[in-house]
Amino acid sequence: MRRLLTLLMAGSLVLSPCSMTLAKDAPPDKKAAASKDEDIQAPSTETAVRTKHSVSVNGRSVSYTATAGTVIIRDDKGEPQASVFYVAYTVDTGKPEKRPVTFLYNGGPGSSSMWLHMGSFGPVRIATASPAATAPAPYKLVPNSDSLLDKTDLVFIDAVGTGYSRPLGKNEGKDFWGVDQDVSAFSRAIQRYVTINNRWNSPKFLYGESYGTTRSGALADALQDKGMSLNGVIIMSSILNYGVRNPGYDEMYIGYVPSYAAAAWYHNKLANKPADLKTYLDQVRAFARGPYATALAKGQDVPPAEADAVARQLAAFTGLSAEYIKEANLRVDPSRFRKELLRNERRTIGRYDARFEGVDEDSAGETPDYDASDTGISGAFVTAFHDYVSNQLNYHSDLEYRPTFGDIGKAWDWKHQAAGIKRPLQTAYVAGDLAHAMRTNPNLQLLSINGYYDFATPFFITEYDISHMNLEPSLRNNVHFLYYPSGHMIYLNTEALQQLKGDLARYYDATTHS
């Protein structure tokens, strides 16, 4: 995030897995800054700076220890490979081994955990004006009454090459920048944290956002293969299969239709706006998987009368004109939709969060010039983190903190050795890994959290991926879905955050036992 993030993902979901990045992806960093940072050595020994705090959650004061530090991950010979930065929040009362511990991270690839850390369930969060753009500094850090600390300890982890996490010795970023390389690093970092903090017998959860959900799908299976069974995996704003986003497939267009309809509903672009969004989206889902999918499956051979009927219905659901939809061959790219929906108002809508509105240089272009849901919050998050980690957590480093790092996305190795498949896949598909983890640990509870206005990882595609995990009926009750009137970063809507906290509290209560 930063203008930063506009360059990140300006435009649409890229269809090539080699170039697609999702959660708070990074622009190219300045070479001079990168060179200076490379001259600074990351700590080769494990560090931990602890401070004491308290926060009021549900009207009750919770005393906790904040630990900002690093763990060292090693190769099979015991040689240091990387210094991994984390911030942990642990409640001071009770038996630590009985308390749940949740490991949280963002995605990218190339994103630190700063966005979840400063916006979601930590004891402190940054106040924003979302869905309006947040004004420049001074920003406001506020105690988070919706923190999850009353239910679980929290450990925010930065991927190697992001935040303060760096390779050590002769190791290079490319040794960690890939689907399986990344999973290996996170697996070892989590095991190391659990070991040095005596948390092996604690209930354990993974919480990933965006590409962090891709990580979680494979990481859950990898950890369990090492003997660390999980209580739950929480995936928020998910992408579990990059393969169907390649050219030649129609699943992406089908999967976006309910998100288009939600955005049109929010911006009052429907001729007869339904009162209830949820009921309305059930109708849109039925159309998308029925008449729309059938028409697209016929490709260029779809009969004109059928194309006309589908275009008219799609126009009614999305607020676009039937003529525009037909000119796009019934396949409206998300970046085009973001430009077209409010074109007559000379406005665009956000990609991470379609509630945000932007203003381009002109209104005649094909796609938005930038993502208003990125630029509207990036400055607040970056500034808040730097102020917080230095002045409240008392952690200082000569390294540059990288909220996002563009080199990672450009160098990412997308090949994945998926569970049950002999040859490596050429792009990431992890729903199968997650299904394998649930079969081998039939108590594992999967929670999918979705924002209606998320144009980065549409909820209908997530539903499709999870429904194709081929779970036995006995395991399907282990899968749970939640939906909120927000975007990719669901917590930006403070009302949604409050509701999400309540839902998560019930999830933790149902998933852990003494």
C-alpha positions in Angstrom: 0.0 0.0 0.0 1.2 3.4 -0.6 1.1 5.0 -3.9 2.7 2.4 -3.3 -0.3 0.3 -3.9 -1.9 2.1 -6.7 0.9 1.2 -9.0 0.6 -2.1 -7.4 -2.6 -3.2 -8.9 -3.7 -0.5 -11.0 -6.2 -1.9 -13.4 -7.5 -5.4 -13.4 -6.8 -8.9 -12.1 -4.0 -10.0 -14.4 -4.8 -13.3 -15.9 -1.3 -14.6 -16.0 -0.3 -16.3 -12.8 3.2 -15.2 -13.3 2.2 -11.6 -13.0 -0.8 -11.7 -10.8 -0.5 -10.5 -7.2 -3.3 -9.6 -4.9 -3.1 -8.4 -1.4 -1.4 -5.2 -1.1 1.1 -5.8 -3.8 4.1 -3.5 -4.2 5.3 -1.1 -6.8 8.9 -1.2 -8.0 11.1 0.0 -5.2 13.8 2.7 -5.9 17.1 1.0 -6.6 19.0 3.4 -4.4 16.9 2.6 -1.4 17.1 -1.1 -2.1 20.9 -0.9 -2.4 21.3 0.9 0.9 19.0 -1.6 2.6 21.0 -4.6 1.3 24.2 -3.2 2.9 22.5 -3.6 6.3 22.6 -7.0 8.0 19.5 -8.4 9.5 20.0 -9.8 13.1 21.6 -13.2 12.9 20.4 -14.0 16.4 16.9 -14.1 17.7 15.7 -10.9 19.3 12.7 -10.0 21.4 11.6 -6.6 22.8 8.8 -6.9 25.3 6.5 -4.2 26.5 3.4 -4.3 28.8 0.0 -2.9 27.9 -3.7 -3.2 28.4 -6.8 -2.7 26.3 -10.5 -2.8 27.0 -12.3 -5.5 25.1 -16.1 -6.1 25.6 -15.9 -3.8 28.6 -13.2 -5.9 30.3 -9.6 -4.8 30.7 -7.1 -7.2 29.1 -3.5 -7.0 30.2 -1.0 -8.3 27.6 2.6 -8.4 26.6 3.6 -7.2 23.2 6.8 -8.8 21.8 8.4 -7.5 18.7 11.3 -9.7 17.6 12.7 -12.2 15.2 13.1 -15.9 14.9 15.8 -17.6 12.9 14.8 -20.3 10.4 17.5 -22.9 9.5 18.2 -25.5 6.8 18.5 -29.2 7.3 22.1 -28.7 8.4 21.2 -26.2 11.0 22.6 -23.2 9.1 20.7 -19.9 9.4 18.7 -19.1 6.4 16.5 -16.1 7.3 15.6 -13.7 10.1 11.8 -13.6 10.3 10.2 -10.6 12.0 7.0 -10.9 14.0 4.9 -9.0 16.6 3.1 -11.2 19.1 0.4 -10.2 21.6 0.0 -12.6 24.5 -2.4 -12.2 27.5 -0.6 -12.1 30.8 -3.2 -14.2 32.8 -4.0 -17.9 32.7 -2.0 -20.8 31.4 -0.3 -19.9 28.1 -0.4 -23.6 27.0 -4.2 -23.6 27.3 -4.8 -20.3 25.3 -5.3 -20.4 21.6 -2.6 -18.8 19.4 -3.3 -17.5 16.0 -0.7 -16.8 13.3 -1.7 -13.9 11.0 -0.3 -12.7 7.7 -1.2 -10.8 4.5 -0.3 -11.9 1.0 0.9 -10.2 -2.2 3.1 -12.1 -2.9 5.3 -9.4 -1.5 3.2 -7.9 1.4 4.1 -7.6 5.0 1.5 -8.3 7.7 1.2 -4.6 8.5 -2.3 -4.3 7.0 -3.9 -6.9 9.2 -1.7 -5.8 12.1 -2.8 -2.2 12.1 -6.4 -2.6 10.8 -8.0 -5.7 12.2 -7.7 -7.5 15.6 -4.6 -6.3 17.3 -5.0 -4.2 20.5 -4.4 -1.0 18.6 -5.7 0.0 15.1 -5.5 3.0 12.8 -8.7 5.0 12.3 -9.5 5.8 8.7 -12.3 7.7 6.9 -13.2 4.6 4.8 -14.8 4.5 2.3 -13.7 8.1 1.9 -10.0 8.9 1.5 -8.3 9.4 4.8 -6.8 12.8 5.3 -3.0 13.2 5.7 -1.1 13.2 9.1 -1.5 13.5 11.9 -3.3 10.1 12.0 -5.1 8.6 14.9 -4.2 5.3 16.5 -7.0 4.1 18.7 -7.4 1.3 21.3 -9.2 -1.6 19.5 -12.3 -2.7 21.4 -12.8 -5.3 18.7 -9.4 -7.0 19.3 -9.4 -10.8 19.4 -7.1 -10.8 22.5 -10.0 -11.9 24.7 -10.1 -15.2 22.6 -6.6 -15.8 21.3 -3.0 -14.7 21.4 -2.0 -13.1 18.1 1.3 -13.4 16.2 1.7 -11.3 13.1 4.5 -12.6 10.8 6.3 -10.9 7.9 7.2 -13.0 4.9 10.9 -13.1 4.1 11.8 -10.0 2.0 8.9 -7.9 3.5 8.7 -5.9 6.7 12.0 -6.5 8.7 12.3 -10.1 7.5 15.4 -10.8 5.5 17.6 -13.7 4.1 20.8 -14.5 6.0 24.3 -15.4 4.9 24.5 -16.6 1.3 20.8 -17.1 1.0 18.9 -14.8 -1.4 15.4 -13.6 -1.7 14.7 -16.1 -4.5 15.3 -18.9 -2.1 12.0 -17.9 -0.4 10.0 -16.3 -3.2 7.8 -19.0 -4.5 4.6 -20.9 -3.5 6.4 -23.9 -1.9 9.5 -22.0 -0.8 7.2 -19.5 1.1 5.3 -22.3 2.7 8.5 -23.9 3.9 9.7 -20.7 5.4 6.4 -20.0 7.2 6.2 -23.6 8.5 9.7 -23.4 10.0 9.0 -19.9 11.5 5.8 -21.0 13.1 7.4 -24.1 14.5 10.3 -22.1 15.9 8.0 -19.6 17.6 5.9 -22.4 19.1 9.1 -24.1 20.4 10.8 -21.1 22.0 7.5 -20.0 23.6 6.4 -23.4 24.8 3.1 -23.3 22.8 3.1 -26.8 21.3 0.0 -27.8 23.4 -1.9 -24.6 22.6 -4.9 -24.6 20.2 -3.5 -23.2 17.0 -5.1 -21.3 14.1 -3.9 -19.8 10.8 -5.4 -16.5 9.6 -4.5 -15.4 6.1 -5.7 -12.6 3.9 -5.7 -12.6 0.1 -2.5 -14.5 -1.1 -2.2 -15.3 2.6 -5.1 -17.7 2.0 -3.2 -19.4 -0.8 -0.3 -19.7 1.7 -2.7 -21.1 4.4 -4.1 -23.8 2.1 -0.7 -25.4 1.6 0.7 -24.3 5.0 -2.0 -26.1 6.9 -1.2 -29.4 5.2 2.6 -28.8 5.6 2.4 -28.1 9.3 0.2 -31.1 9.9 2.7 -33.2 7.9 5.2 -32.1 10.5 3.0 -33.2 13.4 1.4 -29.8 14.2 -2.4 -30.4 13.9 -4.5 -27.2 13.7 -7.8 -26.4 15.3 -8.8 -23.9 12.6 -7.9 -22.2 9.3 -9.4 -18.8 8.7 -9.2 -17.5 5.1 -10.3 -13.9 4.4 -10.7 -12.5 0.9 -9.5 -15.8 -0.6 -7.8 -17.0 -3.7 -7.3 -20.8 -3.8 -6.8 -21.5 -7.5 -4.9 -19.3 -9.9 -5.3 -21.7 -12.8 -8.8 -20.8 -13.8 -7.7 -17.2 -14.2 -5.7 -18.0 -17.3 -7.0 -16.9 -20.7 -9.5 -19.2 -22.3 -11.6 -19.9 -19.2 -14.9 -18.3 -18.3 -14.9 -19.0 -14.6 -13.5 -15.6 -13.7 -16.3 -13.8 -15.6 -18.9 -16.0 -14.0 -17.4 -15.5 -10.6 -17.4 -11.7 -10.8 -21.1 -11.2 -11.6 -22.4 -11.3 -8.0 -19.6 -8.7 -7.0 -20.7 -6.5 -9.9 -24.3 -6.7 -8.7 -23.3 -5.9 -5.2 -21.4 -2.8 -6.4 -24.3 -1.7 -8.5 -26.6 -2.1 -5.5 -24.3 -0.1 -3.3 -24.0 2.8 -5.8 -27.7 2.9 -6.5 -27.3 1.9 -10.2 -30.2 -0.6 -10.3 -33.6 0.4 -11.9 -35.5 -1.3 -9.0 -33.1 -1.6 -6.1 -34.0 -4.6 -3.9 -34.3 -3.9 -0.2 -32.2 -6.8 0.9 -28.7 -7.3 -0.6 -28.3 -10.9 0.5 -31.6 -12.1 -1.1 -30.7 -10.2 -4.2 -27.3 -11.8 -4.5 -28.9 -15.3 -4.2 -30.8 -14.5 -7.4 -27.7 -13.2 -9.1 -25.8 -16.4 -8.2 -28.5 -18.5 -9.7 -28.3 -16.5 -13.0 -24.5 -16.6 -13.0 -24.2 -20.3 -12.6 -27.3 -21.0 -14.8 -28.2 -19.0 -18.0 -25.0 -16.9 -17.9 -22.6 -19.9 -17.6 -24.5 -21.8 -20.2 -24.2 -18.9 -22.7 -20.5 -18.4 -22.1 -19.9 -22.2 -22.5 -21.1 -21.9 -26.1 -18.3 -19.4 -26.8 -18.6 -17.6 -30.1 -21.4 -20.0 -31.2 -23.9 -18.6 -28.7 -27.1 -17.8 -30.7 -27.8 -14.1 -31.0 -31.2 -14.4 -29.3 -29.7 -16.1 -26.3 -26.9 -13.5 -26.2 -29.4 -10.7 -26.3 -31.4 -12.2 -23.4 -28.4 -12.8 -21.3 -27.1 -9.3 -21.9 -30.4 -7.8 -20.9 -30.5 -9.7 -17.7 -26.8 -9.1 -16.9 -27.5 -5.4 -17.5 -30.4 -5.4 -15.1 -28.2 -7.0 -12.4 -25.1 -4.9 -12.9 -26.2 -1.4 -13.9 -24.3 -1.5 -17.2 -26.0 -1.2 -20.5 -26.9 -4.3 -22.5 -25.2 -2.8 -25.6 -21.9 -2.4 -23.6 -22.1 -6.0 -22.4 -22.7 -7.3 -25.9 -19.8 -5.3 -27.3 -17.6 -7.0 -24.6 -18.8 -10.4 -25.8 -20.8 -10.9 -22.6 -17.5 -10.9 -20.7 -16.9 -7.7 -18.8 -13.4 -7.4 -17.3 -13.4 -6.2 -13.7 -11.2 -3.2 -14.5 -13.6 -2.1 -17.2 -16.5 -2.5 -14.9 -14.8 -0.2 -12.3 -14.5 2.5 -15.0 -18.0 2.0 -16.6 -20.3 1.8 -13.6 -20.0 5.5 -12.6 -18.8 6.8 -15.9 -21.7 9.3 -16.2 -20.7 10.8 -12.9 -17.0 11.0 -13.9 -16.1 8.6 -11.1 -14.4 5.2 -10.8 -14.8 2.6 -8.1 -12.1 0.9 -6.1 -10.6 -2.5 -6.8 -9.9 -3.7 -3.2 -13.1 -2.1 -2.1 -15.8 -1.0 -4.6 -17.3 1.4 -2.0 -14.5 3.8 -2.7 -14.7 6.4 -5.5 -11.9 7.8 -7.6 -11.6 10.6 -10.1 -9.5 10.0 -13.3 -7.9 12.6 -15.6 -10.7 12.0 -18.0 -13.9 9.9 -18.1 -13.4 8.5 -21.5 -10.7 5.9 -20.7 -11.2 2.2 -20.7 -9.9 1.4 -17.2 -9.3 3.5 -14.0 -6.1 5.4 -13.6 -5.6 4.2 -10.0 -7.3 2.3 -7.2 -9.0 4.7 -4.9 -9.4 2.0 -2.2 -5.6 1.8 -2.2 -4.5 5.4 -2.2 -7.3 6.3 0.2 -5.7 4.4 3.1 -2.1 3.6 2.3 -0.5 6.7 3.9 -2.4 6.1 7.1 -1.4 2.5 7.5 2.3 3.0 6.6 2.7 6.1 8.9 0.7 4.5 11.7 2.9 1.4 11.7 6.2 3.3 11.8 5.0 5.5 14.6 3.5 2.6 16.6 6.4 0.1 16.3 9.0 2.7 17.4 7.1 4.6 20.0 4.9 2.0 21.6 6.6 -1.3 21.0 10.1 0.3 21.4 11.5 -1.8 18.4 14.1 -0.1 16.3 16.0 -1.4 13.3 18.4 0.0 10.8 16.6 -2.0 8.1 13.9 -0.3 6.0 10.5 -1.7 6.9 9.0 -2.9 3.7 5.1 -2.7 3.8 5.3 -4.3 0.3 8.2 -5.2 -1.9 7.7 -5.3 -5.6 10.7 -7.4 -6.4 9.0 -10.4 -4.8 6.0 -10.4 -7.1 8.2 -10.1 -10.2 10.4 -13.0 -9.1 7.7 -15.3 -7.7 7.9 -19.0 -8.6 4.3 -20.1 -9.1 5.0 -23.9 -9.3 3.4 -25.9 -6.6 3.8 -29.5 -5.5 0.2 -30.1 -4.6 -1.1 -32.8 -2.3 -1.8 -36.1 -4.2 -0.4 -34.9 -7.5 2.9 -36.4 -8.6 4.2 -33.6 -10.8 4.4 -30.0 -9.7 1.6 -27.7 -11.0 2.7 -24.8 -13.0 0.5 -22.4 -11.0 -0.9 -22.3 -7.5 -3.9 -24.5 -6.7 -4.2 -25.2 -3.0 -7.8 -26.1 -2.4 -6.7 -29.7 -2.8 -4.0 -29.2 -0.1 -6.6 -27.8 2.2 -9.0 -30.7 1.5 -6.2 -33.1 2.3 -5.5 -31.3 5.6 -9.2 -31.7 6.5 -9.3 -35.3 5.6 -6.2 -36.2 7.7 -7.4 -34.0 10.5 -11.2 -34.4 10.5 -11.6 -31.9 13.4 -10.0 -29.1 11.4 -12.5 -26.2 11.0 -12.3 -24.0 7.9 -13.8 -20.5 8.1 -14.2 -18.4 4.9 -14.7 -14.7 5.4 -15.8 -12.6 2.4 -16.5 -9.0 1.5 -19.4 -8.3 -0.9 -17.5 -5.3 -2.5 -14.1 -7.1 -3.0 -13.0 -6.9 -6.6 -9.6 -8.5 -5.9 -10.9 -11.9 -4.7 -14.6 -12.2 -5.4 -16.6 -14.2 -3.0 -18.4 -16.3 -5.6 -15.1 -17.7 -6.9 -14.2 -18.6 -3.4 -17.5 -20.4 -3.0 -16.8 -22.3 -6.3 -13.3 -23.3 -5.2 -14.4 -24.6 -1.8 -17.4 -26.4 -3.2 -15.0 -28.3 -5.5 -12.8 -29.6 -2.7 -14.6 -33.0 -2.9 -15.1 -33.3 0.8 -17.1 -36.2 2.2 -20.5 -35.2 3.7 -19.1 -35.8 7.2 -16.5 -33.1 6.7 -18.7 -30.5 5.0 -20.1 -29.3 8.3 -16.5 -28.2 9.1 -16.7 -25.5 6.5 -18.3 -22.1 7.5 -18.9 -18.9 5.5 -19.3 -15.3 6.6 -20.1 -12.3 4.5 -19.9 -8.5 5.2 -20.7 -5.2 3.5 -17.1 -4.3 2.9 -14.2 -5.0 0.6 -11.0 -6.9 0.5 -9.9 -5.5 3.8 -13.2 -6.2 5.6 -12.0 -4.4 8.8 -12.0 -1.0 7.1 -15.7 -0.9 7.7 -15.8 -0.5 11.4 -19.4 -1.8 11.7 -18.3 -4.9 9.7 -15.3 -5.2 12.0 -17.5 -5.2 15.1 -19.8 -7.8 13.6 -16.8 -9.9 12.4 -15.3 -9.9 15.9 -18.5 -11.2 17.4 -18.7 -14.0 14.7 -15.0 -14.9 15.3 -15.5 -15.0 19.0 -18.2 -17.6 18.5 -16.0 -19.5 16.1 -13.2 -19.7 18.6 -15.5 -20.8 21.4 -16.9 -23.6 19.2 -13.5 -24.7 17.9 -11.4 -24.8 21.1 -11.8 -27.0 24.1 -10.1 -27.4 27.4 
